[in-house]
Amino acid sequence: MESVLSPIVERTFNFAVDPIIRQLAYILRCRQNVDELLTSFESLELEKESIDRRCDQAQNNLQNIEAKVKEWSRKVDEFKTELEKFRNDEGHRKTGLSNVLFLFPYFWNRHRLGRQAKKMAEIVKNLIDESAKFNDVSYTDNLTSNDFTLSNPGYMGFASRHSTVEKIIAKLEDSSVRMIGLHGSGGMGKTTLIKAIAKKAMEKKLFNVVAISEITANPNPQKIQEDIASALRLRLEGEGENSRAHRLMTRLKQEKENTLIILDDLWDRLDLNKLGIPLDGDVDDNDLNTKTSNAKQGPKEATKEKSLGDYMGCKILLTSRDKNVLTDKMEVKSTFYVEELDDDDALRLFRKEARIQGEMSEWKQEIVKKYCAGLPMAIVTVGRALREKSDSEWEKLKNQDLVVFRILWRFL
């Protein structure tokens, strides 16, 4: 019987005595509790300084701070304010031995402050433990895929190109069309136009991601791959071109029909499979290597590849100054020509760039038609050059060599 009652008596005794001991400890260990609180808070301050430095570095790199880190920092600042109030509490003066004769204030303040210090130390410990979980304090927005890529400041819609835009949008909506081409001479504004088309397609929710890469006369395969991967938030690993192409191809398959790839300003044939832009549904390494090997043999010797229509992963919009690059070398079936602006659109753009309010005199309109010839780039450049210029400056254009002037624009 005694052996049965003994644990019960012990638990009852502990239940009754432990709270009393704890309350006495607040009084006896008041100063020690306060010192431990201040010491632990010093550690918390060092931890906050470290996290603040990481946050500053992240913001300098245009990254966003995680919400949980902001909330943690806010709680630390609030706690610091509460700690200052605690340190300035008048009760601290009444806890010294000189006040021991005043029993009630002495014991009451020691109990109150010792207990408060103990609880505040627990808060500090929790905050330090929480900060240890911050592996990353920031994240990066996907600016490259859409917002920044489609940035088109100063874009003007032109009535003379409305029909072309609508036809291209219709092709982008057509599930049977996978590759579209846009051609026109230099200075026609092809890059500006395709950005406007891509933005409109995004607004119609045809695509979730748009990737744009400028090709130039000497294409850089790695740059093209990185431009597309950046839009997809894909990290390309490995040094080999095939390794990067395989990762890019696999990622594009995952996007289904949500990706538009724009390759701007082609000068010659570009092997899309070799870059990692799939022309069919097969993406294994052996197939990729076969396609790369075939590409080296030339288009006539290579085995016939499947058309882009057999692959549903993405759509491709190409631009070139030469229609033959699109139709003959890239085998694009749907192509569109970007023409010069008509007189109304050309004058409207010129007035905007030259900051001319209202109508222009007829002799000035003739100069714009004669020298700009409906070329958007020429209109923008000449218009900006003639901002707030006198009539005598306009007259000087009549003495320019028109033939040389137009040749220069055609080769921009």
C-alpha positions as CSV (number, residue, x, y, z in Angstrom):
1,M,0.0,0.0,0.0
2,E,2.8,2.3,0.9
3,S,4.5,1.7,-2.4
4,V,1.4,2.7,-4.3
5,L,0.8,5.9,-2.3
6,S,4.4,7.0,-2.5
7,P,4.4,8.3,-6.1
8,I,1.1,10.0,-5.6
9,V,2.3,11.8,-2.5
10,E,5.5,12.8,-4.3
11,R,3.6,14.2,-7.3
12,T,1.2,16.1,-5.0
13,F,4.1,17.5,-3.0
14,N,5.9,18.7,-6.2
15,F,2.7,20.1,-7.6
16,A,2.2,22.2,-4.4
17,V,5.9,23.1,-3.8
18,D,7.2,23.8,-7.3
19,P,5.2,27.0,-7.9
20,I,6.4,28.3,-4.5
21,I,10.0,27.6,-5.4
22,R,9.6,29.2,-8.8
23,Q,8.1,32.4,-7.2
24,L,10.9,32.5,-4.6
25,A,13.4,32.1,-7.5
26,Y,12.1,35.2,-9.1
27,I,13.0,37.1,-5.9
28,L,16.3,35.5,-5.2
29,R,17.6,35.5,-8.8
30,C,16.2,38.9,-9.9
31,R,19.6,40.4,-10.7
32,Q,20.9,37.2,-12.4
33,N,17.7,37.0,-14.5
34,V,18.2,40.7,-15.6
35,D,21.9,40.1,-16.5
36,E,21.0,37.0,-18.5
37,L,18.3,38.9,-20.4
38,L,20.7,41.7,-21.3
39,T,23.4,39.3,-22.4
40,S,21.1,37.3,-24.6
41,F,19.7,40.5,-26.1
42,E,23.3,41.4,-27.1
43,S,23.4,38.1,-29.1
44,L,20.0,39.0,-30.7
45,E,21.3,42.4,-31.7
46,L,24.4,40.8,-33.4
47,E,22.1,38.4,-35.2
48,K,19.9,41.2,-36.4
49,E,22.9,43.2,-37.7
50,S,24.0,40.1,-39.7
51,I,20.5,39.6,-41.2
52,D,20.2,43.4,-41.9
53,R,23.5,43.2,-43.9
54,R,22.2,40.2,-45.9
55,C,18.9,42.2,-46.6
56,D,20.8,45.3,-47.7
57,Q,23.0,43.2,-50.0
58,A,19.9,41.5,-51.5
59,Q,18.1,44.8,-52.0
60,N,21.2,46.3,-53.7
61,N,20.9,43.3,-56.1
62,L,17.2,44.2,-56.8
63,Q,15.9,41.3,-54.8
64,N,12.8,41.3,-52.5
65,I,13.0,40.6,-48.8
66,E,11.0,37.5,-47.6
67,A,7.9,38.4,-45.6
68,K,8.9,36.2,-42.7
69,V,12.2,38.1,-42.4
70,K,10.4,41.4,-42.4
71,E,8.1,40.2,-39.7
72,W,11.0,38.9,-37.6
73,S,12.8,42.2,-37.9
74,R,9.6,44.0,-36.8
75,K,9.3,41.8,-33.8
76,V,12.9,42.5,-32.8
77,D,12.4,46.2,-33.1
78,E,9.2,46.0,-31.0
79,F,11.1,43.9,-28.4
80,K,13.9,46.4,-28.2
81,T,11.4,49.2,-27.4
82,E,9.9,47.0,-24.6
83,L,13.4,46.2,-23.3
84,E,14.1,50.0,-23.0
85,K,11.0,50.4,-21.0
86,F,12.0,47.5,-18.8
87,R,15.5,49.0,-18.2
88,N,14.0,52.4,-17.3
89,D,11.6,50.8,-14.8
90,E,11.7,52.7,-11.5
91,G,11.4,49.4,-9.7
92,H,15.1,48.6,-10.3
93,R,16.1,51.3,-7.8
94,K,14.1,49.5,-5.1
95,T,15.7,46.1,-5.5
96,G,19.0,46.9,-4.0
97,L,20.1,45.9,-0.4
98,S,19.7,49.5,0.7
99,N,15.9,49.0,0.3
100,V,15.7,45.7,2.2
101,L,14.2,47.4,5.2
102,F,11.1,48.3,3.1
103,L,10.0,44.7,2.8
104,F,6.9,44.9,0.6
105,P,8.4,47.2,-2.1
106,Y,11.7,45.3,-2.0
107,F,10.3,41.8,-2.4
108,W,7.4,42.9,-4.7
109,N,9.8,44.7,-7.2
110,R,12.3,41.9,-7.2
111,H,9.6,39.3,-7.9
112,R,8.0,41.5,-10.6
113,L,11.2,42.3,-12.4
114,G,12.8,38.9,-12.0
115,R,9.7,37.3,-13.4
116,Q,9.5,39.7,-16.3
117,A,13.2,39.3,-17.1
118,K,12.8,35.5,-17.2
119,K,9.9,35.7,-19.7
120,M,11.6,38.3,-21.9
121,A,14.7,36.1,-22.0
122,E,12.5,33.3,-23.4
123,I,11.3,35.7,-26.1
124,V,14.9,36.5,-27.0
125,K,15.7,32.8,-27.2
126,N,12.7,32.2,-29.5
127,L,13.7,35.1,-31.8
128,I,17.3,33.8,-32.1
129,D,16.1,30.3,-32.8
130,E,13.7,31.7,-35.5
131,S,16.5,33.6,-37.2
132,A,18.6,30.4,-37.5
133,K,16.0,29.1,-40.0
134,F,16.5,31.9,-42.5
135,N,18.6,30.1,-45.1
136,D,17.4,32.7,-47.7
137,V,16.3,36.2,-46.7
138,S,15.3,37.3,-50.2
139,Y,13.8,36.2,-53.5
140,T,14.0,37.5,-57.1
141,D,11.0,38.6,-59.2
142,N,10.7,37.1,-62.7
143,L,11.1,40.4,-64.4
144,T,13.0,39.1,-67.4
145,S,10.2,36.9,-68.7
146,N,7.5,39.4,-69.4
147,D,7.5,42.8,-67.9
148,F,11.1,43.8,-68.7
149,T,11.3,41.8,-71.9
150,L,8.2,43.5,-73.3
151,S,9.1,47.0,-72.2
152,N,8.3,49.1,-75.2
153,P,8.5,52.8,-74.1
154,G,7.0,55.3,-76.5
155,Y,5.3,52.7,-78.6
156,M,2.6,54.0,-80.9
157,G,0.0,51.8,-82.6
158,F,-0.3,52.6,-86.4
159,A,-3.5,52.2,-88.4
160,S,-1.4,51.1,-91.4
161,R,0.0,48.1,-89.5
162,H,-3.2,47.2,-87.6
163,S,-4.1,44.5,-90.2
164,T,-0.6,42.9,-89.9
165,V,-0.8,42.8,-86.2
166,E,-4.2,41.2,-86.2
167,K,-3.2,38.6,-88.7
168,I,-0.1,37.6,-86.6
169,I,-2.2,37.4,-83.5
170,A,-4.6,35.1,-85.4
171,K,-1.6,32.8,-86.3
172,L,-0.5,32.8,-82.7
173,E,-4.0,31.6,-81.7
174,D,-3.9,28.9,-84.4
175,S,-2.8,25.6,-82.9
176,S,-1.7,24.3,-86.3
177,V,0.9,27.0,-86.7
178,R,4.1,26.8,-84.7
179,M,6.5,29.2,-86.5
180,I,5.8,32.7,-87.8
181,G,8.0,35.0,-89.7
182,L,8.2,38.8,-89.9
183,H,10.4,40.5,-92.5
184,G,11.3,44.0,-93.6
185,S,14.3,46.2,-94.3
186,G,16.3,47.9,-91.5
187,G,14.7,50.8,-89.7
188,M,11.1,49.5,-90.2
189,G,10.6,49.0,-86.5
190,K,10.3,45.2,-86.5
191,T,11.6,44.8,-83.0
192,T,9.2,47.4,-81.6
193,L,6.3,45.7,-83.5
194,I,7.0,42.2,-82.3
195,K,7.1,43.4,-78.7
196,A,3.7,45.0,-79.1
197,I,2.4,41.8,-80.7
198,A,3.8,39.7,-77.8
199,K,2.3,42.1,-75.2
200,K,-1.1,41.9,-76.9
201,A,-0.8,38.1,-77.0
202,M,0.0,38.1,-73.3
203,E,-3.1,40.3,-72.6
204,K,-5.2,37.7,-74.5
205,K,-3.6,35.0,-72.2
206,L,-2.2,33.1,-75.1
207,F,1.2,32.8,-73.3
208,N,2.5,32.8,-69.8
209,V,6.1,33.4,-70.8
210,V,7.7,35.4,-73.6
211,A,11.4,35.0,-74.3
212,I,13.2,37.4,-76.7
213,S,16.8,37.0,-78.0
214,E,18.5,39.2,-80.6
215,I,20.4,37.1,-83.0
216,T,22.6,39.5,-85.0
217,A,24.9,38.6,-88.0
218,N,27.1,36.5,-85.8
219,P,24.9,34.5,-83.5
220,N,26.1,33.5,-80.0
221,P,24.4,30.2,-79.2
222,Q,25.2,30.5,-75.4
223,K,23.6,34.0,-75.2
224,I,20.5,32.8,-77.1
225,Q,20.1,29.8,-74.7
226,E,20.6,32.1,-71.7
227,D,18.1,34.6,-72.9
228,I,15.4,31.9,-73.2
229,A,16.4,30.2,-69.9
230,S,16.3,33.5,-68.1
231,A,12.7,34.0,-69.1
232,L,11.9,30.5,-67.9
233,R,13.8,31.1,-64.7
234,L,15.9,28.1,-65.6
235,R,19.5,27.8,-64.5
236,L,21.6,26.3,-67.2
237,E,24.1,23.9,-65.8
238,G,27.2,22.5,-67.5
239,E,29.7,24.0,-70.0
240,G,28.7,21.9,-73.0
241,E,26.3,23.3,-75.6
242,N,24.5,19.9,-75.8
243,S,24.1,19.8,-72.0
244,R,22.5,23.3,-72.0
245,A,20.4,22.5,-75.0
246,H,19.0,19.3,-73.3
247,R,18.0,21.1,-70.2
248,L,16.4,23.9,-72.2
249,M,14.6,21.5,-74.4
250,T,13.2,19.5,-71.4
251,R,12.1,22.7,-69.7
252,L,10.3,24.0,-72.8
253,K,8.3,20.7,-73.0
254,Q,7.1,21.3,-69.5
255,E,5.6,24.6,-70.5
256,K,3.2,23.0,-73.0
257,E,1.7,25.8,-75.1
258,N,2.5,28.6,-72.8
259,T,5.7,29.9,-74.2
260,L,6.4,32.3,-77.1
261,I,10.1,32.4,-78.2
262,I,11.0,35.5,-80.3
263,L,14.3,35.3,-82.3
264,D,14.9,38.8,-83.6
265,D,17.0,39.7,-86.6
266,L,18.0,36.5,-88.2
267,W,20.7,36.7,-90.9
268,D,21.1,33.1,-91.8
269,R,19.8,29.6,-91.0
270,L,19.7,28.8,-87.3
271,D,19.5,25.2,-86.0
272,L,16.8,25.4,-83.3
273,N,17.2,21.8,-82.1
274,K,20.9,22.4,-81.5
275,L,20.0,25.4,-79.3
276,G,17.5,23.4,-77.4
277,I,14.3,24.7,-79.0
278,P,12.5,21.5,-79.9
279,L,11.1,20.9,-83.4
280,D,9.5,17.7,-82.3
281,G,8.5,15.8,-79.1
282,D,11.7,13.6,-78.7
283,V,14.2,15.1,-76.3
284,D,16.5,12.3,-75.2
285,D,20.2,12.8,-75.4
286,N,20.8,10.4,-78.3
287,D,18.2,12.2,-80.4
288,L,19.7,15.6,-79.5
289,N,23.2,14.4,-80.5
290,T,21.8,12.9,-83.7
291,K,20.2,16.2,-84.6
292,T,23.4,18.1,-83.8
293,S,25.4,15.7,-86.0
294,N,22.9,16.1,-88.8
295,A,23.1,19.9,-88.6
296,K,26.9,19.7,-89.2
297,Q,26.2,17.8,-92.5
298,G,24.1,20.6,-93.8
299,P,20.4,20.8,-94.4
300,K,20.5,18.7,-97.6
301,E,22.5,15.8,-96.1
302,A,20.7,15.7,-92.8
303,T,17.8,13.4,-92.2
304,K,14.5,15.0,-92.6
305,E,13.2,16.4,-89.3
306,K,9.7,16.6,-88.2
307,S,8.0,19.9,-88.7
308,L,7.3,22.3,-85.8
309,G,3.6,21.5,-86.2
310,D,4.3,18.1,-84.7
311,Y,5.5,19.7,-81.4
312,M,3.1,21.4,-79.1
313,G,5.5,22.9,-76.6
314,C,6.0,26.5,-77.7
315,K,5.6,28.9,-80.6
316,I,8.4,30.7,-82.4
317,L,8.3,34.2,-83.9
318,L,11.2,35.0,-86.2
319,T,12.2,38.4,-87.7
320,S,14.7,39.0,-90.5
321,R,15.5,41.7,-93.1
322,D,15.6,39.0,-95.8
323,K,12.4,37.0,-96.5
324,N,14.5,34.2,-98.0
325,V,16.1,33.5,-94.6
326,L,12.6,32.8,-93.3
327,T,11.1,30.9,-96.1
328,D,14.0,29.0,-97.6
329,K,16.5,28.6,-94.8
330,M,14.1,28.4,-91.8
331,E,11.2,26.9,-93.8
332,V,8.6,29.2,-92.3
333,K,5.2,28.9,-93.9
334,S,3.5,31.9,-92.4
335,T,5.4,35.1,-93.1
336,F,4.4,38.8,-93.0
337,Y,6.0,41.9,-94.5
338,V,6.4,45.1,-92.5
339,E,5.9,48.0,-94.9
340,E,6.8,51.6,-94.6
341,L,4.3,53.8,-92.6
342,D,1.7,55.5,-94.7
343,D,1.7,59.4,-94.8
344,D,-0.8,59.8,-91.9
345,D,1.1,57.5,-89.5
346,A,4.5,58.8,-90.5
347,L,3.5,62.4,-89.8
348,R,1.8,61.5,-86.6
349,L,5.0,59.8,-85.3
350,F,7.1,62.7,-86.5
351,R,5.0,65.3,-84.7
352,K,5.3,63.2,-81.5
353,E,9.1,62.9,-81.8
354,A,9.6,66.6,-82.9
355,R,7.1,67.7,-80.2
356,I,5.1,69.7,-82.8
357,Q,1.6,70.6,-81.6
358,G,-1.1,70.7,-84.2
359,E,-0.7,70.5,-87.9
360,M,2.5,71.0,-89.8
361,S,2.9,73.3,-92.8
362,E,2.8,71.6,-96.1
363,W,6.5,72.3,-97.0
364,K,7.6,70.7,-93.8
365,Q,5.4,67.7,-94.4
366,E,7.0,67.3,-97.8
367,I,10.5,67.2,-96.2
368,V,9.4,64.5,-93.8
369,K,8.0,62.4,-96.7
370,K,11.0,63.0,-98.8
371,Y,13.7,62.2,-96.3
372,C,12.1,59.7,-93.9
373,A,10.3,57.7,-96.6
374,G,8.0,56.1,-94.0
375,L,10.9,54.5,-92.1
376,P,10.1,54.6,-88.3
377,M,13.8,54.8,-87.3
378,A,14.5,57.6,-89.7
379,I,11.3,59.5,-88.6
380,V,12.3,59.1,-84.9
381,T,15.9,60.2,-85.5
382,V,15.1,63.2,-87.7
383,G,12.2,64.2,-85.6
384,R,14.3,64.4,-82.4
385,A,17.0,66.2,-84.2
386,L,14.6,68.9,-85.3
387,R,13.0,69.5,-81.9
388,E,12.5,73.2,-81.4
389,K,14.6,74.0,-84.4
390,S,14.0,77.1,-86.5
391,D,12.8,77.1,-90.1
392,S,16.3,77.8,-91.3
393,E,17.4,74.4,-89.8
394,W,14.6,72.7,-91.7
395,E,15.7,74.4,-94.9
396,K,19.2,72.8,-94.6
397,L,17.7,69.4,-95.2
398,K,16.9,70.5,-98.8
399,N,20.6,70.6,-99.5
400,Q,21.3,67.1,-98.3
401,D,22.1,64.3,-100.7
402,L,18.8,62.3,-100.7
403,V,20.3,59.2,-102.4
404,V,23.1,58.8,-99.8
405,F,20.6,59.6,-97.0
406,R,18.3,56.8,-98.0
407,I,21.1,54.3,-98.6
408,L,22.4,54.9,-95.0
409,W,18.9,54.2,-93.6
410,R,18.5,51.0,-95.6
411,F,21.7,49.6,-94.2
412,L,21.1,50.4,-90.5
